[in-house]
């Protein structure tokens, strides 16, 4: 039974409605749309906090990029195949929000450029750690360092 048939049965004959697959169909659709509604705002607090702070400190570049790509792949798969929006719609809203996060992160960490994509990839060598200067030598020690024997 389709969604329209179920709604007609619900309005016309409640007893017949309960004896069919319609309650399952309606509950399934309702849950799908509830998930979509929830996902429409899930990243908004993070986006607003970043915007207000003017900083993306503590947010991993790789995680922003990979989550953006993951939602892009999901939408790119389901949309052309014609799946019902209730089965993949949350990914559309997440893609929009992840796009905003990606743009904010790119802008606040040096600008959107081609190398921004590459910076998320692991490098062959570990990042250089900042080295601290050795403690200064005492005046007596300095004299001995340069002296030849």
ROKE-42993 format. One line per 2 residues: number of its first residue (from 1); their letters; for each residue x, y, z of C-alpha. Coordinates in Angstrom, 3 decimals, padded with zeros to 6 digits. Last residue first. Layout:
% ROKE-42993
NUM> A> X:Y:Z; ...;
END
This chain:
% ROKE-42993
149> XX> 093.947:023.081:023.168; 091.668:025.330:021.332;
147> XX> 089.345:027.793:023.009; 085.898:028.476:021.573;
145> XX> 083.955:026.316:024.022; 086.103:027.282:027.022;
143> XX> 085.178:030.921:026.931; 081.495:030.186:026.634;
141> XX> 081.608:027.889:029.690; 082.868:030.676:031.969;
139> XX> 080.204:033.100:030.715; 077.498:030.523:031.492;
137> XX> 075.878:028.959:028.495; 072.333:029.889:027.559;
135> XX> 069.742:027.167:027.908; 069.145:025.256:024.703;
133> XX> 066.604:026.762:022.314; 063.296:024.958:022.227;
131> XX> 062.391:022.936:019.229; 058.991:023.219:017.638;
129> XX> 057.923:019.847:016.446; 058.106:019.065:012.812;
127> XX> 055.095:017.224:011.457; 055.558:013.502:010.979;
125> XX> 056.978:012.336:007.689; 055.075:010.886:004.795;
123> XX> 052.263:013.391:005.146; 048.720:012.436:005.981;
121> XX> 046.132:014.022:003.714; 044.153:016.933:005.118;
119> XX> 046.647:019.470:003.769; 045.942:018.278:000.235;
117> XX> 042.474:019.765:000.106; 043.681:023.124:001.418;
115> XX> 046.445:023.006:-001.224; 043.876:023.905:-003.873;
113> XX> 042.990:027.149:-002.133; 040.350:028.403:000.259;
111> XX> 041.911:030.788:002.712; 044.384:030.691:005.542;
109> XX> 042.831:028.855:008.439; 039.762:030.994:008.964;
107> XX> 038.587:030.828:005.367; 039.160:027.104:004.957;
105> XX> 037.472:026.274:008.255; 034.517:028.525:007.470;
103> XX> 034.192:027.031:003.969; 034.350:023.484:005.303;
101> XX> 031.864:024.233:008.078; 029.431:025.771:005.567;
99> XX> 029.829:022.777:003.262; 029.290:020.469:006.243;
97> XX> 025.998:022.293:006.912; 024.779:021.936:003.325;
95> XX> 025.937:018.314:003.176; 024.233:017.583:006.501;
93> XX> 020.969:018.914:005.080; 021.278:016.726:001.982;
91> XX> 022.420:013.767:004.082; 019.279:013.995:006.210;
89> XX> 017.263:013.620:003.014; 018.499:010.095:002.310;
87> XX> 015.598:007.720:003.033; 012.841:010.347:003.383;
85> XX> 013.847:011.827:000.033; 012.667:008.671:-001.718;
83> XX> 015.401:007.002:-003.767; 015.616:008.251:-007.352;
81> XX> 018.932:006.695:-008.328; 020.346:010.122:-009.179;
79> XX> 019.760:011.429:-005.622; 020.950:008.395:-003.655;
77> XX> 024.581:008.173:-004.800; 025.555:011.831:-005.085;
75> XX> 023.835:012.542:-001.767; 025.847:009.833:-000.028;
73> XX> 029.125:010.826:-001.733; 028.680:014.474:-000.727;
71> XX> 027.928:013.412:002.848; 031.184:011.450:003.014;
69> XX> 033.204:014.206:001.283; 032.092:016.830:003.812;
67> XX> 032.789:014.457:006.693; 036.259:013.803:005.275;
65> XX> 037.077:017.493:004.870; 035.943:018.557:008.326;
63> XX> 037.654:015.566:009.939; 040.903:016.234:008.072;
61> XX> 041.045:019.893:009.111; 040.641:018.914:012.741;
59> XX> 038.859:021.500:014.850; 040.837:022.662:017.865;
57> XX> 041.189:026.257:016.716; 038.551:027.098:014.127;
55> XX> 038.460:030.768:015.048; 036.264:033.814:014.588;
53> XX> 034.633:033.056:017.913; 031.181:034.119:016.713;
51> XX> 031.479:032.253:013.399; 032.901:029.146:015.046;
49> XX> 030.089:029.133:017.631; 027.440:029.681:014.956;
47> XX> 028.716:026.782:012.829; 028.928:024.495:015.866;
45> XX> 025.384:025.363:016.952; 024.098:024.818:013.369;
43> XX> 025.565:021.341:013.014; 022.449:019.373:014.038;
41> XX> 019.883:021.783:012.594; 018.549:020.053:009.482;
39> XX> 019.573:016.696:010.910; 016.670:016.752:013.342;
37> XX> 014.124:017.499:010.616; 015.545:014.720:008.434;
35> XX> 015.404:012.258:011.331; 011.787:013.256:011.977;
33> XX> 011.022:012.797:008.259; 012.309:009.233:008.311;
31> XX> 010.517:008.478:011.581; 007.213:009.710:010.121;
29> XX> 007.738:007.696:006.938; 008.378:004.502:008.906;
27> XX> 005.402:005.164:011.175; 003.168:005.744:008.135;
25> XX> 004.327:002.583:006.362; 004.041:000.452:009.489;
23> XX> 000.521:001.745:010.168; -000.402:001.081:006.530;
21> XX> 000.478:-002.605:006.380; -003.209:-003.453:006.679;
19> XX> -005.572:-004.349:009.533; -005.256:-000.952:011.238;
17> XX> -006.498:000.881:008.142; -009.508:-001.397:007.814;
15> XX> -010.574:-000.374:011.328; -009.917:003.328:010.685;
13> XX> -012.129:003.467:007.601; -012.311:006.632:005.513;
11> XX> -009.589:008.961:006.817; -007.071:006.246:007.648;
9> XX> -007.858:004.389:004.427; -007.239:007.542:002.375;
7> XX> -003.941:008.159:004.200; -002.870:004.596:003.533;
5> XX> -003.701:004.830:-000.162; -001.672:008.049:-000.457;
3> XX> 001.344:006.467:001.273; 001.277:003.426:-000.944;
1> X> 000.000:000.000:000.000;
END
